[in-house]
Amino acid sequence: MINRIAMAILLLFAAGAQAQDKTVQLKLSSWVPPAHPLNPALQAWGQDIEKASGGTIKSMLFPSEQLGKAMDHYDMARDGIADFSYVNPGYQPGRFPIIAAGELPFQFANAKGGSAALDAWYRKYAAAEMKDAHFCFAFVLDPITFHSRSKKIVLPEDIKGTKLRPADATIGSFVTMLGGTNVQASAPEAREVLERGVADAITFPWRSLLLFGIDKVVKYDMDMPFATTTFVWVMNKAKYDGMSAAQKAVIDGHCTTEWAEKVASPWADWEHAGRDMIAAEAGHDVYKLTPDQVAAWRKAAEPLKAKWASQVKDADAVFAELQAELKKHGALAE
C-alpha cells in the first residue's frame, strides 16, 4: 500500500512538473531523402518523446539536407543549427577514431543486434570523443558491399587503379592500401559522381542503391557482407541544458540502447530486402564469391585493424569490448 501511495505521489509530482514546463520545439535533421525508412523511425521516436513529456517537447524532422550537408551534421548539432542530428562519423576521417572500430570489415552479422552492440559499447567513450554534442545513441546499417559500373570486383587486387566512393574513412583507407583512388562524396551525391565517371565503384547497402538511383549507374554487385557504417544521433548541448529536469529525464529515457535498436531495425529490414530486388533488375550481375576469394578479402583487410589501433589508446581492450557486445547481442560475424 505504501509503495502504491508513493508511486501515486511521484506521478502527480511529475504531472505537475510537466504542466509547469515551457514547451520546447526540437529541430531534427536527417540528410537522407523523405522516402528513407530512417525518417519515420526518427519521427516515431520524436512522437514518443512528445507523449512522454505530456506534450511539452515537440519536434519536427527536416530530411534531405534541408538544414545542411550530410558531412556537416555533427557540427550542426554542436552549433545549434539542428537540435538533433543524424551523423556518419566516418565522413570526417580521423575526427572520431574510437567509433571507427565499428567500420572495420567482417565484424557485424546484422544491423539489429549490431546496433544494440555498438551503442552499448560506445556509451563509455562518447562523452569524450563527441564532447561538443550531447550523445543520444549509436547504430549501424545492414552490411554493405561493392557495386561497380564497368567490371566485376572479385579479389582485392581488382581495386588497384579503381576510383571508388567509400562509405566511410576506414574503407577509404582500405581502397588506398589496395592501390585504388578514393572519391569523397556523401550518399546524396553518390549517383552524380558515378554517372559522371568520377568514380567507377561504390560501397553501399542494397536497397539504398534503388532509393538514391545508384542502381541505374552500376551493374556488378558483389554478394558478400563486407562491412557496415556507424551512425550517431546527437543533440545540441545548450538545448539539453536548457530543459527542465523532467524534460531531461524524458530525453534520457529515449537515448538508450533499446531505442538505438528500435530506430535502426526498420531500416535494417528494409535494406536487407534490397538484395533480391537488385538481383531481379535487368542489367545487374549479382555474384557470390568462393570461400578462397572471401578469405583473400579477409586477409587483405587485416592491416586496417592495426591502423585503427595506432590511433586509439588501449586499442586491444577497446576492440575486445566491442567484440564481446557483438557476441552478446548475436551480431558477431563468423
HELIX and SHEET records of a PDB file:
HELIX    1   1 ILE A    2  GLN A   20  1                                  19    
HELIX    2   2 LEU A   38  ALA A   52  1                                  15    
HELIX    3   3 ALA A   70  ASP A   72  5                                   3    
HELIX    4   4 HIS A   73  ASP A   79  1                                   7    
HELIX    5   5 PRO A   89  TYR A   91  5                                   3    
HELIX    6   6 ILE A   99  GLU A  103  5                                   5    
HELIX    7   7 LYS A  112  GLU A  129  1                                  18    
HELIX    8   8 PRO A  156  ILE A  159  5                                   4    
HELIX    9   9 ALA A  169  MET A  177  1                                   9    
HELIX   10  10 ALA A  187  GLU A  189  5                                   3    
HELIX   11  11 ALA A  190  GLU A  195  1                                   6    
HELIX   12  12 TRP A  206  LEU A  211  1                                   6    
HELIX   13  13 ILE A  214  LYS A  216  5                                   3    
HELIX   14  14 LYS A  237  ASP A  241  1                                   5    
HELIX   15  15 ALA A  245  GLY A  253  1                                   9    
HELIX   16  16 THR A  257  HIS A  272  1                                  16    
HELIX   17  17 GLY A  274  ALA A  280  1                                   7    
HELIX   18  18 PRO A  291  ALA A  309  1                                  19    
HELIX   19  19 ALA A  315  LYS A  328  1                                  14    
SHEET    1   A 5 ILE A  57  PHE A  62  0                                        
SHEET    2   A 5 VAL A  24  SER A  29  1                                        
SHEET    3   A 5 PHE A  84  VAL A  87  1                                        
SHEET    4   A 5 THR A 230  MET A 235 -1                                        
SHEET    5   A 5 HIS A 134  VAL A 140 -1                                        
SHEET    1   B 6 THR A 181  ASN A 182  0                                        
SHEET    2   B 6 LYS A 163  ARG A 165  1                                        
SHEET    3   B 6 ALA A 201  PHE A 204  1                                        
SHEET    4   B 6 THR A 145  SER A 148 -1                                        
SHEET    5   B 6 TYR A 220  MET A 222 -1                                        
SHEET    6   B 6 ASP A 285  TYR A 287  1                                        
END                                                                             
